[in-house]
Amino acid sequence: MPPAAPPSRLRPLRNGRIGRRLTVFAAVLFLAMGTAAEDAAPPDAPPERAAYLALVRADDARDAGRPRDALRLYNEAAARFERLAEEHPDRIPAPALAARIAYCREQAEAIAARMAVESARASVEAAAEIERLRARVAELEAQLAEAARRIARLQQEGADARHDD
């Protein structure tokens, strides 16, 4: 029988919790590194790749509920596709470029319109809140004036009572 191995200084993993956590952490880190690398087109990448990446990032921002970022990125993608059409008309067929440019512009216009509606709604809500606050201020000013009249009356009654003594 072989000699027994010396006891290990490392505690065994309880129910594998640490191992699972490390695996999940490593997977998230790997995916995050891959996503960051994909977001930036390499300097020697063809211009159509940079334009397409801008379009994908715009779609992602729109889907993630970041309209300001999406609007900026759709405009950037459209500009890249337009520049591509001018500088490299042979790389992508003109109808495909026109469709991508139109898609970017349509998405940008739709987002801008939604943002304008939301801004108008917020302005209406803010105006209503301002009116509610003005009414409350007027109510409090009326209460303050009434309290000042009571104080003056009580002071007068106190002075009269002292004068009568």
C-alpha positions, 0 to 999 in steps of 0.5 A: 500500500502506498504511503498516505499523502500529506494533508492538504493545506487547501480546503476542499471547495464546498459544494463547488460554489467557489469553482462555479463563481470562478467559472462564471467570472472567467466567462464574463471577463472573456465575453467582455474582452471579446465585446470590447475588441469587436466594438473598435475596428482595427486601424487597418480594417476596411472602411465598410467594417467600421461603418457596419460596427457603428450601425451595430453599436447604434442598434445595441444602444437603441435596444438597451434604451440609450436613445442619445447614444443610439441617435449619435451612433446612427448619425455616425454610421450614416456618415460613414456609409455616405463617406464610403459611397463617395470614397469607395463606390466599388466596395459595396453595391450602391443599392445596399449602401443607399439602404443602409444609409436610409435605415440609419437616417430613419432610425435616427429620425424615429429616435429624435421624434420619440425624444422630442415627444418625451421632452414635450411630455416632461415639459408639460409635466414640469409646467403642471408641477410648477402650477401646483407649487405656485398654488401651494406657495399662495396657500402658505402665504395666505396662512402666513398672513393670517398667522401674522394678523393673529399675532398682531391681534394677540400682541394688541390684546396683551398690551391692552391687558397690561394697560388695564392693570 
